[in-house]
Amino acid sequence: MNKYRVIKYISKKGHHWLKFPLKVGQILYEYGDCTYGCVSFMGIAVTKLPNKIPFFEVPASHIKLIKELK
């Protein structure tokens, strides 16, 4: 599981599947369980808290890896 920081604002308007916007600097955690094929090749499945659901997709270009967690 990896830890990410949002580096570009992610709006609900531009990303219709999100229930909330994600601000620059917000921390997200990679979701490591089954996503049932619902995450695109341009996105990463993440959560707001480590190892917690629900997961959601964010564009890989809008986040930066800040720490590899074990």
PDB file of N, H, CA, C and O in Angstrom:
ATOM      1  N   MET A   1       0.850  -1.176   0.000  1.00  0.00           N
ATOM      2  CA  MET A   1       0.000   0.000   0.000  1.00  0.00           C
ATOM      3  C   MET A   1       0.892   1.234   0.000  1.00  0.00           C
ATOM      4  O   MET A   1       1.904   1.284   0.698  1.00  0.00           O
ATOM      5  N   ASN A   2       0.508   2.211  -0.779  1.00  0.00           N
ATOM      6  H   ASN A   2      -0.314   2.170  -1.346  1.00  0.00           H
ATOM      7  CA  ASN A   2       1.273   3.444  -0.897  1.00  0.00           C
ATOM      8  C   ASN A   2       0.462   4.632  -0.396  1.00  0.00           C
ATOM      9  O   ASN A   2      -0.768   4.605  -0.353  1.00  0.00           O
ATOM     10  N   LYS A   3       1.190   5.664  -0.025  1.00  0.00           N
ATOM     11  H   LYS A   3       2.189   5.686  -0.060  1.00  0.00           H
ATOM     12  CA  LYS A   3       0.593   6.906   0.449  1.00  0.00           C
ATOM     13  C   LYS A   3       0.832   7.969  -0.619  1.00  0.00           C
ATOM     14  O   LYS A   3       1.942   8.099  -1.133  1.00  0.00           O
ATOM     15  N   TYR A   4      -0.212   8.730  -0.951  1.00  0.00           N
ATOM     16  H   TYR A   4      -1.115   8.624  -0.533  1.00  0.00           H
ATOM     17  CA  TYR A   4      -0.147   9.732  -2.009  1.00  0.00           C
ATOM     18  C   TYR A   4      -0.600  11.093  -1.499  1.00  0.00           C
ATOM     19  O   TYR A   4      -1.353  11.202  -0.531  1.00  0.00           O
ATOM     20  N   ARG A   5      -0.115  12.131  -2.184  1.00  0.00           N
ATOM     21  H   ARG A   5       0.497  12.043  -2.970  1.00  0.00           H
ATOM     22  CA  ARG A   5      -0.562  13.503  -1.928  1.00  0.00           C
ATOM     23  C   ARG A   5      -1.206  14.015  -3.219  1.00  0.00           C
ATOM     24  O   ARG A   5      -0.670  13.823  -4.311  1.00  0.00           O
ATOM     25  N   VAL A   6      -2.349  14.662  -3.081  1.00  0.00           N
ATOM     26  H   VAL A   6      -2.784  14.819  -2.195  1.00  0.00           H
ATOM     27  CA  VAL A   6      -3.007  15.275  -4.232  1.00  0.00           C
ATOM     28  C   VAL A   6      -2.180  16.490  -4.654  1.00  0.00           C
ATOM     29  O   VAL A   6      -1.899  17.369  -3.839  1.00  0.00           O
ATOM     30  N   ILE A   7      -1.792  16.533  -5.933  1.00  0.00           N
ATOM     31  H   ILE A   7      -2.020  15.819  -6.595  1.00  0.00           H
ATOM     32  CA  ILE A   7      -0.968  17.644  -6.427  1.00  0.00           C
ATOM     33  C   ILE A   7      -1.735  18.555  -7.388  1.00  0.00           C
ATOM     34  O   ILE A   7      -1.230  19.603  -7.789  1.00  0.00           O
ATOM     35  N   LYS A   8      -2.950  18.155  -7.757  1.00  0.00           N
ATOM     36  H   LYS A   8      -3.360  17.303  -7.431  1.00  0.00           H
ATOM     37  CA  LYS A   8      -3.802  18.975  -8.623  1.00  0.00           C
ATOM     38  C   LYS A   8      -5.235  18.789  -8.157  1.00  0.00           C
ATOM     39  O   LYS A   8      -5.693  17.661  -7.974  1.00  0.00           O
ATOM     40  N   TYR A   9      -5.941  19.894  -7.964  1.00  0.00           N
ATOM     41  H   TYR A   9      -5.569  20.811  -8.112  1.00  0.00           H
ATOM     42  CA  TYR A   9      -7.327  19.853  -7.477  1.00  0.00           C
ATOM     43  C   TYR A   9      -8.156  18.888  -8.322  1.00  0.00           C
ATOM     44  O   TYR A   9      -8.076  18.906  -9.551  1.00  0.00           O
ATOM     45  N   ILE A  10      -8.951  18.048  -7.662  1.00  0.00           N
ATOM     46  H   ILE A  10      -9.015  18.033  -6.664  1.00  0.00           H
ATOM     47  CA  ILE A  10      -9.806  17.074  -8.341  1.00  0.00           C
ATOM     48  C   ILE A  10     -11.247  17.424  -8.005  1.00  0.00           C
ATOM     49  O   ILE A  10     -11.705  17.211  -6.882  1.00  0.00           O
ATOM     50  N   SER A  11     -11.954  17.960  -8.988  1.00  0.00           N
ATOM     51  H   SER A  11     -11.583  18.132  -9.900  1.00  0.00           H
ATOM     52  CA  SER A  11     -13.321  18.433  -8.758  1.00  0.00           C
ATOM     53  C   SER A  11     -14.349  17.342  -9.003  1.00  0.00           C
ATOM     54  O   SER A  11     -14.089  16.374  -9.718  1.00  0.00           O
ATOM     55  N   LYS A  12     -15.520  17.508  -8.402  1.00  0.00           N
ATOM     56  H   LYS A  12     -15.732  18.294  -7.821  1.00  0.00           H
ATOM     57  CA  LYS A  12     -16.648  16.612  -8.678  1.00  0.00           C
ATOM     58  C   LYS A  12     -17.153  16.844 -10.094  1.00  0.00           C
ATOM     59  O   LYS A  12     -17.582  15.901 -10.759  1.00  0.00           O
ATOM     60  N   LYS A  13     -17.107  18.068 -10.556  1.00  0.00           N
ATOM     61  H   LYS A  13     -16.759  18.834 -10.016  1.00  0.00           H
ATOM     62  CA  LYS A  13     -17.614  18.400 -11.888  1.00  0.00           C
ATOM     63  C   LYS A  13     -16.815  17.683 -12.980  1.00  0.00           C
ATOM     64  O   LYS A  13     -17.394  17.134 -13.916  1.00  0.00           O
ATOM     65  N   GLY A  14     -15.521  17.689 -12.861  1.00  0.00           N
ATOM     66  H   GLY A  14     -15.050  18.135 -12.100  1.00  0.00           H
ATOM     67  CA  GLY A  14     -14.675  17.053 -13.859  1.00  0.00           C
ATOM     68  C   GLY A  14     -14.532  15.549 -13.689  1.00  0.00           C
ATOM     69  O   GLY A  14     -14.066  14.856 -14.594  1.00  0.00           O
ATOM     70  N   HIS A  15     -14.933  15.046 -12.527  1.00  0.00           N
ATOM     71  H   HIS A  15     -15.312  15.609 -11.792  1.00  0.00           H
ATOM     72  CA  HIS A  15     -14.799  13.620 -12.203  1.00  0.00           C
ATOM     73  C   HIS A  15     -16.111  13.176 -11.548  1.00  0.00           C
ATOM     74  O   HIS A  15     -16.209  13.050 -10.328  1.00  0.00           O
ATOM     75  N   HIS A  16     -17.097  12.948 -12.388  1.00  0.00           N
ATOM     76  H   HIS A  16     -17.017  13.050 -13.379  1.00  0.00           H
ATOM     77  CA  HIS A  16     -18.491  12.748 -11.966  1.00  0.00           C
ATOM     78  C   HIS A  16     -18.708  11.623 -10.959  1.00  0.00           C
ATOM     79  O   HIS A  16     -19.721  11.624 -10.261  1.00  0.00           O
ATOM     80  N   TRP A  17     -17.800  10.678 -10.864  1.00  0.00           N
ATOM     81  H   TRP A  17     -16.977  10.678 -11.432  1.00  0.00           H
ATOM     82  CA  TRP A  17     -17.968   9.549  -9.949  1.00  0.00           C
ATOM     83  C   TRP A  17     -17.598   9.896  -8.508  1.00  0.00           C
ATOM     84  O   TRP A  17     -17.923   9.142  -7.591  1.00  0.00           O
ATOM     85  N   LEU A  18     -16.929  11.014  -8.300  1.00  0.00           N
ATOM     86  H   LEU A  18     -16.664  11.626  -9.045  1.00  0.00           H
ATOM     87  CA  LEU A  18     -16.545  11.404  -6.935  1.00  0.00           C
ATOM     88  C   LEU A  18     -17.729  11.996  -6.182  1.00  0.00           C
ATOM     89  O   LEU A  18     -18.573  12.682  -6.759  1.00  0.00           O
ATOM     90  N   LYS A  19     -17.774  11.721  -4.894  1.00  0.00           N
ATOM     91  H   LYS A  19     -17.088  11.164  -4.425  1.00  0.00           H
ATOM     92  CA  LYS A  19     -18.822  12.278  -4.043  1.00  0.00           C
ATOM     93  C   LYS A  19     -18.369  13.567  -3.364  1.00  0.00           C
ATOM     94  O   LYS A  19     -19.165  14.256  -2.726  1.00  0.00           O
ATOM     95  N   PHE A  20     -17.082  13.887  -3.506  1.00  0.00           N
ATOM     96  H   PHE A  20     -16.435  13.328  -4.024  1.00  0.00           H
ATOM     97  CA  PHE A  20     -16.516  15.068  -2.863  1.00  0.00           C
ATOM     98  C   PHE A  20     -15.280  15.491  -3.646  1.00  0.00           C
ATOM     99  O   PHE A  20     -14.624  14.646  -4.255  1.00  0.00           O
ATOM    100  N   PRO A  21     -14.947  16.776  -3.644  1.00  0.00           N
ATOM    101  CA  PRO A  21     -13.719  17.220  -4.307  1.00  0.00           C
ATOM    102  C   PRO A  21     -12.505  16.873  -3.449  1.00  0.00           C
ATOM    103  O   PRO A  21     -12.626  16.665  -2.242  1.00  0.00           O
ATOM    104  N   LEU A  22     -11.345  16.813  -4.080  1.00  0.00           N
ATOM    105  H   LEU A  22     -11.248  16.982  -5.060  1.00  0.00           H
ATOM    106  CA  LEU A  22     -10.099  16.531  -3.368  1.00  0.00           C
ATOM    107  C   LEU A  22      -9.159  17.718  -3.553  1.00  0.00           C
ATOM    108  O   LEU A  22      -8.835  18.102  -4.676  1.00  0.00           O
ATOM    109  N   LYS A  23      -8.731  18.287  -2.438  1.00  0.00           N
ATOM    110  H   LYS A  23      -8.994  17.975  -1.525  1.00  0.00           H
ATOM    111  CA  LYS A  23      -7.907  19.486  -2.458  1.00  0.00           C
ATOM    112  C   LYS A  23      -6.425  19.143  -2.567  1.00  0.00           C
ATOM    113  O   LYS A  23      -5.990  18.065  -2.159  1.00  0.00           O
ATOM    114  N   VAL A  24      -5.666  20.070  -3.119  1.00  0.00           N
ATOM    115  H   VAL A  24      -6.019  20.945  -3.450  1.00  0.00           H
ATOM    116  CA  VAL A  24      -4.215  19.927  -3.194  1.00  0.00           C
ATOM    117  C   VAL A  24      -3.672  19.759  -1.781  1.00  0.00           C
ATOM    118  O   VAL A  24      -4.047  20.498  -0.871  1.00  0.00           O
ATOM    119  N   GLY A  25      -2.798  18.793  -1.607  1.00  0.00           N
ATOM    120  H   GLY A  25      -2.494  18.193  -2.347  1.00  0.00           H
ATOM    121  CA  GLY A  25      -2.202  18.525  -0.303  1.00  0.00           C
ATOM    122  C   GLY A  25      -2.881  17.416   0.470  1.00  0.00           C
ATOM    123  O   GLY A  25      -2.311  16.888   1.425  1.00  0.00           O
ATOM    124  N   GLN A  26      -4.097  17.053   0.071  1.00  0.00           N
ATOM    125  H   GLN A  26      -4.560  17.482  -0.705  1.00  0.00           H
ATOM    126  CA  GLN A  26      -4.821  15.986   0.770  1.00  0.00           C
ATOM    127  C   GLN A  26      -4.074  14.661   0.613  1.00  0.00           C
ATOM    128  O   GLN A  26      -3.512  14.383  -0.446  1.00  0.00           O
ATOM    129  N   ILE A  27      -4.071  13.859   1.654  1.00  0.00           N
ATOM    130  H   ILE A  27      -4.528  14.085   2.514  1.00  0.00           H
ATOM    131  CA  ILE A  27      -3.395  12.566   1.662  1.00  0.00           C
ATOM    132  C   ILE A  27      -4.400  11.464   1.332  1.00  0.00           C
ATOM    133  O   ILE A  27      -5.517  11.451   1.849  1.00  0.00           O
ATOM    134  N   LEU A  28      -3.990  10.550   0.472  1.00  0.00           N
ATOM    135  H   LEU A  28      -3.083  10.560   0.052  1.00  0.00           H
ATOM    136  CA  LEU A  28      -4.806   9.404   0.092  1.00  0.00           C
ATOM    137  C   LEU A  28      -3.952   8.141   0.197  1.00  0.00           C
ATOM    138  O   LEU A  28      -2.723   8.204   0.168  1.00  0.00           O
ATOM    139  N   TYR A  29      -4.613   7.007   0.318  1.00  0.00           N
ATOM    140  H   TYR A  29      -5.611   6.956   0.342  1.00  0.00           H
ATOM    141  CA  TYR A  29      -3.924   5.731   0.465  1.00  0.00           C
ATOM    142  C   TYR A  29      -4.371   4.770  -0.626  1.00  0.00           C
ATOM    143  O   TYR A  29      -5.559   4.669  -0.930  1.00  0.00           O
ATOM    144  N   GLU A  30      -3.416   4.071  -1.208  1.00  0.00           N
ATOM    145  H   GLU A  30      -2.450   4.153  -0.961  1.00  0.00           H
ATOM    146  CA  GLU A  30      -3.734   3.112  -2.258  1.00  0.00           C
ATOM    147  C   GLU A  30      -4.633   2.012  -1.710  1.00  0.00           C
ATOM    148  O   GLU A  30      -4.422   1.512  -0.605  1.00  0.00           O
ATOM    149  N   TYR A  31      -5.633   1.645  -2.495  1.00  0.00           N
ATOM    150  H   TYR A  31      -5.805   2.051  -3.393  1.00  0.00           H
ATOM    151  CA  TYR A  31      -6.543   0.559  -2.133  1.00  0.00           C
ATOM    152  C   TYR A  31      -6.023  -0.712  -2.785  1.00  0.00           C
ATOM    153  O   TYR A  31      -5.870  -0.770  -4.005  1.00  0.00           O
ATOM    154  N   GLY A  32      -5.754  -1.720  -1.984  1.00  0.00           N
ATOM    155  H   GLY A  32      -5.879  -1.673  -0.993  1.00  0.00           H
ATOM    156  CA  GLY A  32      -5.096  -2.913  -2.492  1.00  0.00           C
ATOM    157  C   GLY A  32      -5.986  -4.116  -2.742  1.00  0.00           C
ATOM    158  O   GLY A  32      -5.504  -5.132  -3.243  1.00  0.00           O
ATOM    159  N   ASP A  33      -7.258  -4.037  -2.414  1.00  0.00           N
ATOM    160  H   ASP A  33      -7.649  -3.211  -2.007  1.00  0.00           H
ATOM    161  CA  ASP A  33      -8.147  -5.176  -2.620  1.00  0.00           C
ATOM    162  C   ASP A  33      -8.782  -5.110  -4.006  1.00  0.00           C
ATOM    163  O   ASP A  33      -8.439  -4.251  -4.818  1.00  0.00           O
ATOM    164  N   CYS A  34      -9.695  -6.010  -4.259  1.00  0.00           N
ATOM    165  H   CYS A  34      -9.973  -6.708  -3.599  1.00  0.00           H
ATOM    166  CA  CYS A  34     -10.334  -6.133  -5.563  1.00  0.00           C
ATOM    167  C   CYS A  34     -11.173  -4.892  -5.894  1.00  0.00           C
ATOM    168  O   CYS A  34     -11.954  -4.414  -5.072  1.00  0.00           O
ATOM    169  N   THR A  35     -10.991  -4.388  -7.110  1.00  0.00           N
ATOM    170  H   THR A  35     -10.356  -4.776  -7.778  1.00  0.00           H
ATOM    171  CA  THR A  35     -11.781  -3.246  -7.583  1.00  0.00           C
ATOM    172  C   THR A  35     -12.798  -3.674  -8.643  1.00  0.00           C
ATOM    173  O   THR A  35     -13.523  -2.841  -9.188  1.00  0.00           O
ATOM    174  N   TYR A  36     -12.845  -4.950  -8.925  1.00  0.00           N
ATOM    175  H   TYR A  36     -12.257  -5.627  -8.482  1.00  0.00           H
ATOM    176  CA  TYR A  36     -13.832  -5.520  -9.859  1.00  0.00           C
ATOM    177  C   TYR A  36     -13.784  -4.867 -11.234  1.00  0.00           C
ATOM    178  O   TYR A  36     -14.807  -4.762 -11.911  1.00  0.00           O
ATOM    179  N   GLY A  37     -12.595  -4.427 -11.647  1.00  0.00           N
ATOM    180  H   GLY A  37     -11.764  -4.512 -11.097  1.00  0.00           H
ATOM    181  CA  GLY A  37     -12.417  -3.872 -12.981  1.00  0.00           C
ATOM    182  C   GLY A  37     -13.006  -2.498 -13.207  1.00  0.00           C
ATOM    183  O   GLY A  37     -13.156  -2.074 -14.353  1.00  0.00           O
ATOM    184  N   CYS A  38     -13.344  -1.790 -12.138  1.00  0.00           N
ATOM    185  H   CYS A  38     -13.221  -2.135 -11.207  1.00  0.00           H
ATOM    186  CA  CYS A  38     -14.009  -0.494 -12.326  1.00  0.00           C
ATOM    187  C   CYS A  38     -13.046   0.694 -12.295  1.00  0.00           C
ATOM    188  O   CYS A  38     -13.493   1.839 -12.347  1.00  0.00           O
ATOM    189  N   VAL A  39     -11.737   0.449 -12.210  1.00  0.00           N
ATOM    190  H   VAL A  39     -11.374  -0.481 -12.168  1.00  0.00           H
ATOM    191  CA  VAL A  39     -10.760   1.544 -12.228  1.00  0.00           C
ATOM    192  C   VAL A  39     -10.066   1.531 -13.582  1.00  0.00           C
ATOM    193  O   VAL A  39      -9.559   0.497 -14.016  1.00  0.00           O
ATOM    194  N   SER A  40     -10.044   2.671 -14.244  1.00  0.00           N
ATOM    195  H   SER A  40     -10.456   3.511 -13.892  1.00  0.00           H
ATOM    196  CA  SER A  40      -9.473   2.764 -15.588  1.00  0.00           C
ATOM    197  C   SER A  40      -7.951   2.667 -15.548  1.00  0.00           C
ATOM    198  O   SER A  40      -7.341   2.748 -14.482  1.00  0.00           O
ATOM    199  N   PHE A  41      -7.351   2.495 -16.713  1.00  0.00           N
ATOM    200  H   PHE A  41      -7.847   2.429 -17.579  1.00  0.00           H
ATOM    201  CA  PHE A  41      -5.897   2.397 -16.815  1.00  0.00           C
ATOM    202  C   PHE A  41      -5.219   3.734 -16.501  1.00  0.00           C
ATOM    203  O   PHE A  41      -4.009   3.770 -16.278  1.00  0.00           O
ATOM    204  N   MET A  42      -5.970   4.818 -16.482  1.00  0.00           N
ATOM    205  H   MET A  42      -6.953   4.789 -16.664  1.00  0.00           H
ATOM    206  CA  MET A  42      -5.406   6.141 -16.189  1.00  0.00           C
ATOM    207  C   MET A  42      -5.589   6.552 -14.731  1.00  0.00           C
ATOM    208  O   MET A  42      -5.197   7.650 -14.338  1.00  0.00           O
ATOM    209  N   GLY A  43      -6.185   5.671 -13.931  1.00  0.00           N
ATOM    210  H   GLY A  43      -6.504   4.779 -14.250  1.00  0.00           H
ATOM    211  CA  GLY A  43      -6.474   6.009 -12.549  1.00  0.00           C
ATOM    212  C   GLY A  43      -5.863   5.047 -11.559  1.00  0.00           C
ATOM    213  O   GLY A  43      -5.290   4.019 -11.921  1.00  0.00           O
ATOM    214  N   ILE A  44      -6.003   5.408 -10.306  1.00  0.00           N
ATOM    215  H   ILE A  44      -6.469   6.243 -10.012  1.00  0.00           H
ATOM    216  CA  ILE A  44      -5.549   4.585  -9.187  1.00  0.00           C
ATOM    217  C   ILE A  44      -6.683   4.519  -8.173  1.00  0.00           C
ATOM    218  O   ILE A  44      -7.335   5.522  -7.884  1.00  0.00           O
ATOM    219  N   ALA A  45      -6.907   3.327  -7.640  1.00  0.00           N
ATOM    220  H   ALA A  45      -6.377   2.512  -7.874  1.00  0.00           H
ATOM    221  CA  ALA A  45      -7.914   3.154  -6.589  1.00  0.00           C
ATOM    222  C   ALA A  45      -7.306   3.579  -5.265  1.00  0.00           C
ATOM    223  O   ALA A  45      -6.249   3.088  -4.871  1.00  0.00           O
ATOM    224  N   VAL A  46      -7.977   4.494  -4.581  1.00  0.00           N
ATOM    225  H   VAL A  46      -8.836   4.893  -4.901  1.00  0.00           H
ATOM    226  CA  VAL A  46      -7.480   5.031  -3.314  1.00  0.00           C
ATOM    227  C   VAL A  46      -8.605   5.111  -2.286  1.00  0.00           C
ATOM    228  O   VAL A  46      -9.784   4.953  -2.604  1.00  0.00           O
ATOM    229  N   THR A  47      -8.197   5.362  -1.044  1.00  0.00           N
ATOM    230  H   THR A  47      -7.239   5.490  -0.786  1.00  0.00           H
ATOM    231  CA  THR A  47      -9.128   5.589   0.053  1.00  0.00           C
ATOM    232  C   THR A  47      -8.650   6.794   0.849  1.00  0.00           C
ATOM    233  O   THR A  47      -7.503   7.226   0.725  1.00  0.00           O
ATOM    234  N   LYS A  48      -9.546   7.326   1.664  1.00  0.00           N
ATOM    235  H   LYS A  48     -10.478   6.976   1.764  1.00  0.00           H
ATOM    236  CA  LYS A  48      -9.163   8.464   2.509  1.00  0.00           C
ATOM    237  C   LYS A  48      -8.398   8.011   3.754  1.00  0.00           C
ATOM    238  O   LYS A  48      -7.599   8.769   4.306  1.00  0.00           O
ATOM    239  N   LEU A  49      -8.641   6.779   4.193  1.00  0.00           N
ATOM    240  H   LEU A  49      -9.290   6.163   3.745  1.00  0.00           H
ATOM    241  CA  LEU A  49      -7.964   6.208   5.356  1.00  0.00           C
ATOM    242  C   LEU A  49      -7.338   4.873   4.960  1.00  0.00           C
ATOM    243  O   LEU A  49      -7.895   4.169   4.118  1.00  0.00           O
ATOM    244  N   PRO A  50      -6.201   4.508   5.541  1.00  0.00           N
ATOM    245  CA  PRO A  50      -5.553   3.252   5.168  1.00  0.00           C
ATOM    246  C   PRO A  50      -6.463   2.044   5.423  1.00  0.00           C
ATOM    247  O   PRO A  50      -7.084   1.929   6.480  1.00  0.00           O
ATOM    248  N   ASN A  51      -6.525   1.156   4.440  1.00  0.00           N
ATOM    249  H   ASN A  51      -6.020   1.250   3.582  1.00  0.00           H
ATOM    250  CA  ASN A  51      -7.255  -0.115   4.553  1.00  0.00           C
ATOM    251  C   ASN A  51      -8.733   0.042   4.893  1.00  0.00           C
ATOM    252  O   ASN A  51      -9.310  -0.821   5.555  1.00  0.00           O
ATOM    253  N   LYS A  52      -9.342   1.123   4.453  1.00  0.00           N
ATOM    254  H   LYS A  52      -8.872   1.824   3.916  1.00  0.00           H
ATOM    255  CA  LYS A  52     -10.769   1.351   4.708  1.00  0.00           C
ATOM    256  C   LYS A  52     -11.507   1.505   3.388  1.00  0.00           C
ATOM    257  O   LYS A  52     -10.957   2.024   2.417  1.00  0.00           O
ATOM    258  N   ILE A  53     -12.738   1.057   3.357  1.00  0.00           N
ATOM    259  H   ILE A  53     -13.185   0.635   4.146  1.00  0.00           H
ATOM    260  CA  ILE A  53     -13.580   1.278   2.193  1.00  0.00           C
ATOM    261  C   ILE A  53     -14.545   2.411   2.531  1.00  0.00           C
ATOM    262  O   ILE A  53     -14.768   2.681   3.711  1.00  0.00           O
ATOM    263  N   PRO A  54     -15.109   3.064   1.560  1.00  0.00           N
ATOM    264  CA  PRO A  54     -15.100   2.742   0.144  1.00  0.00           C
ATOM    265  C   PRO A  54     -13.833   3.254  -0.543  1.00  0.00           C
ATOM    266  O   PRO A  54     -13.192   4.199  -0.083  1.00  0.00           O
ATOM    267  N   PHE A  55     -13.494   2.608  -1.649  1.00  0.00           N
ATOM    268  H   PHE A  55     -14.015   1.840  -2.023  1.00  0.00           H
ATOM    269  CA  PHE A  55     -12.410   3.102  -2.481  1.00  0.00           C
ATOM    270  C   PHE A  55     -13.014   3.948  -3.599  1.00  0.00           C
ATOM    271  O   PHE A  55     -14.209   3.857  -3.880  1.00  0.00           O
ATOM    272  N   PHE A  56     -12.188   4.760  -4.226  1.00  0.00           N
ATOM    273  H   PHE A  56     -11.218   4.833  -3.997  1.00  0.00           H
ATOM    274  CA  PHE A  56     -12.621   5.556  -5.364  1.00  0.00           C
ATOM    275  C   PHE A  56     -11.416   5.766  -6.266  1.00  0.00           C
ATOM    276  O   PHE A  56     -10.271   5.647  -5.830  1.00  0.00           O
ATOM    277  N   GLU A  57     -11.685   6.077  -7.513  1.00  0.00           N
ATOM    278  H   GLU A  57     -12.615   6.174  -7.867  1.00  0.00           H
ATOM    279  CA  GLU A  57     -10.619   6.284  -8.494  1.00  0.00           C
ATOM    280  C   GLU A  57     -10.243   7.752  -8.568  1.00  0.00           C
ATOM    281  O   GLU A  57     -11.101   8.635  -8.553  1.00  0.00           O
ATOM    282  N   VAL A  58      -8.935   7.995  -8.648  1.00  0.00           N
ATOM    283  H   VAL A  58      -8.238   7.278  -8.660  1.00  0.00           H
ATOM    284  CA  VAL A  58      -8.435   9.339  -8.930  1.00  0.00           C
ATOM    285  C   VAL A  58      -7.472   9.245 -10.111  1.00  0.00           C
ATOM    286  O   VAL A  58      -6.836   8.209 -10.305  1.00  0.00           O
ATOM    287  N   PRO A  59      -7.358  10.301 -10.895  1.00  0.00           N
ATOM    288  CA  PRO A  59      -6.414  10.284 -12.017  1.00  0.00           C
ATOM    289  C   PRO A  59      -4.976  10.177 -11.493  1.00  0.00           C
ATOM    290  O   PRO A  59      -4.581  10.927 -10.601  1.00  0.00           O
ATOM    291  N   ALA A  60      -4.213   9.260 -12.039  1.00  0.00           N
ATOM    292  H   ALA A  60      -4.534   8.651 -12.764  1.00  0.00           H
ATOM    293  CA  ALA A  60      -2.826   9.069 -11.601  1.00  0.00           C
ATOM    294  C   ALA A  60      -2.004  10.345 -11.776  1.00  0.00           C
ATOM    295  O   ALA A  60      -1.057  10.578 -11.025  1.00  0.00           O
ATOM    296  N   SER A  61      -2.353  11.160 -12.748  1.00  0.00           N
ATOM    297  H   SER A  61      -3.122  10.970 -13.358  1.00  0.00           H
ATOM    298  CA  SER A  61      -1.610  12.394 -13.008  1.00  0.00           C
ATOM    299  C   SER A  61      -1.876  13.493 -11.976  1.00  0.00           C
ATOM    300  O   SER A  61      -1.195  14.519 -11.973  1.00  0.00           O
ATOM    301  N   HIS A  62      -2.856  13.282 -11.110  1.00  0.00           N
ATOM    302  H   HIS A  62      -3.409  12.448 -11.113  1.00  0.00           H
ATOM    303  CA  HIS A  62      -3.231  14.293 -10.121  1.00  0.00           C
ATOM    304  C   HIS A  62      -2.705  13.990  -8.716  1.00  0.00           C
ATOM    305  O   HIS A  62      -2.960  14.749  -7.781  1.00  0.00           O
ATOM    306  N   ILE A  63      -1.980  12.894  -8.567  1.00  0.00           N
ATOM    307  H   ILE A  63      -1.772  12.278  -9.326  1.00  0.00           H
ATOM    308  CA  ILE A  63      -1.437  12.529  -7.259  1.00  0.00           C
ATOM    309  C   ILE A  63       0.042  12.176  -7.390  1.00  0.00           C
ATOM    310  O   ILE A  63       0.528  11.847  -8.473  1.00  0.00           O
ATOM    311  N   LYS A  64       0.739  12.252  -6.269  1.00  0.00           N
ATOM    312  H   LYS A  64       0.345  12.519  -5.390  1.00  0.00           H
ATOM    313  CA  LYS A  64       2.179  11.938  -6.259  1.00  0.00           C
ATOM    314  C   LYS A  64       2.462  10.987  -5.097  1.00  0.00           C
ATOM    315  O   LYS A  64       2.001  11.201  -3.976  1.00  0.00           O
ATOM    316  N   LEU A  65       3.218   9.949  -5.381  1.00  0.00           N
ATOM    317  H   LEU A  65       3.593   9.775  -6.292  1.00  0.00           H
ATOM    318  CA  LEU A  65       3.626   9.010  -4.350  1.00  0.00           C
ATOM    319  C   LEU A  65       4.531   9.733  -3.362  1.00  0.00           C
ATOM    320  O   LEU A  65       5.509  10.369  -3.758  1.00  0.00           O
ATOM    321  N   ILE A  66       4.204   9.635  -2.072  1.00  0.00           N
ATOM    322  H   ILE A  66       3.410   9.119  -1.751  1.00  0.00           H
ATOM    323  CA  ILE A  66       5.059  10.261  -1.073  1.00  0.00           C
ATOM    324  C   ILE A  66       5.680   9.247  -0.127  1.00  0.00           C
ATOM    325  O   ILE A  66       6.672   9.544   0.539  1.00  0.00           O
ATOM    326  N   LYS A  67       5.097   8.038  -0.062  1.00  0.00           N
ATOM    327  H   LYS A  67       4.291   7.797  -0.603  1.00  0.00           H
ATOM    328  CA  LYS A  67       5.673   7.031   0.818  1.00  0.00           C
ATOM    329  C   LYS A  67       5.133   5.653   0.471  1.00  0.00           C
ATOM    330  O   LYS A  67       3.935   5.473   0.250  1.00  0.00           O
ATOM    331  N   GLU A  68       6.033   4.694   0.428  1.00  0.00           N
ATOM    332  H   GLU A  68       7.006   4.840   0.607  1.00  0.00           H
ATOM    333  CA  GLU A  68       5.624   3.308   0.255  1.00  0.00           C
ATOM    334  C   GLU A  68       5.427   2.718   1.647  1.00  0.00           C
ATOM    335  O   GLU A  68       6.356   2.673   2.454  1.00  0.00           O
ATOM    336  N   LEU A  69       4.213   2.271   1.913  1.00  0.00           N
ATOM    337  H   LEU A  69       3.458   2.308   1.258  1.00  0.00           H
ATOM    338  CA  LEU A  69       3.883   1.691   3.214  1.00  0.00           C
ATOM    339  C   LEU A  69       3.870   0.177   3.093  1.00  0.00           C
ATOM    340  O   LEU A  69       3.544  -0.370   2.039  1.00  0.00           O
ATOM    341  N   LYS A  70       4.224  -0.485   4.166  1.00  0.00           N
ATOM    342  H   LYS A  70       4.489  -0.040   5.021  1.00  0.00           H
ATOM    343  CA  LYS A  70       4.215  -1.953   4.152  1.00  0.00           C
ATOM    344  C   LYS A  70       3.129  -2.510   4.992  1.00  0.00           C
ATOM    345  O   LYS A  70       2.984  -3.729   5.088  1.00  0.00           O
TER     346      LYS A  70
END
